[in-house]
Amino acid sequence: MKNSVLKGVLGALAVAGVAMVAKKVIERKRFVRGIFEEYGIKEKSPFGLADKIREMDEEKYQELKGKLKTEFASKCCKKDNSFEA
């Protein structure tokens, strides 16, 4: 009996984990699609993005770079600077 309950709990946790990962993937895909639409990129590939970056002026490039950096920055290993003296 204990084994079947444990398997059920682990199965439920696995399903919840997969659902969370899928949600994050969908959010990021939606973000990238929005970037492509905002900057008028027709080719939906990294090459299309690279071609558009080559055509951009410095101000637009820095704006795009900031958006991508905030969206794709790792949130797991940041230092907490609240304890600085």
Summary of the structure (lengths in Angstrom):
residues: 85
radius of gyration: 20.2
end to end distance: 55.2
largest distance: 66.0
contacts: 153
relative contact order: 0.07
helix: 76%
strand: 0%
